[in-house]
Amino acid sequence: MEPITESQIRTCFVNCSKGEALRMGLPRELEETPWADLDFLGWRDPGAPERAYLVVEREGSLVGLSLRASGGAARGFGARSMCSVCLTTRTGGGVALMTARRTGAAGRNGNSVGQYLCSDLQCSLFVRGIKTTVNGHDLDESVDLEGRIARAVGNLDSFLNRVLAP
């Protein structure tokens, strides 16, 4: 992913108001973000942990989604959940149900789409092996790095398609 600015982030959101985009908490240390290792920028709002955001480059422009993380009780340390984007299996609440309000009339009517995502939205780093899970190993796969990246991007694109569908 190419580096993006605060202004670009705040103006690319498609499922929240301009006021909400202006008030959102941005990721800390934005200038230190490892852009070359990211397929999308994702973060939890430092001032409102139930809020999360992701920005992805799609068809030559940036698309931002405002998300809500499930407020349910964290599962036990031994319980495992799998992120539907990077397919990383995590324990201890490392995966959360994130919902995005749909765009257009559907979103104004309260319709939303949910997806299980890494709680910290660091899927790109898990796919590349830069971050690892607490248990120290992930699924053994025969898919190479490029294939894993393509799969994660495809999974995220599928989620975006459901949010952006008329």
Salt bridges, closest charged atoms under 4 A:
GLU6 OE2 - ARG10 NE 3.11
GLU20 OE1 - ARG101 NH2 3.34
ASP39 OD1 - ARG128 NH2 2.84
GLU50 OE2 - ARG68 NH1 3.72
ASP120 OD1 - ARG90 NH1 3.14
ASP120 OD2 - LYS131 NZ 2.90
GLU141 OE1 - ARG151 NH1 2.63
ASP157 OD1 - ARG58 NE 2.79
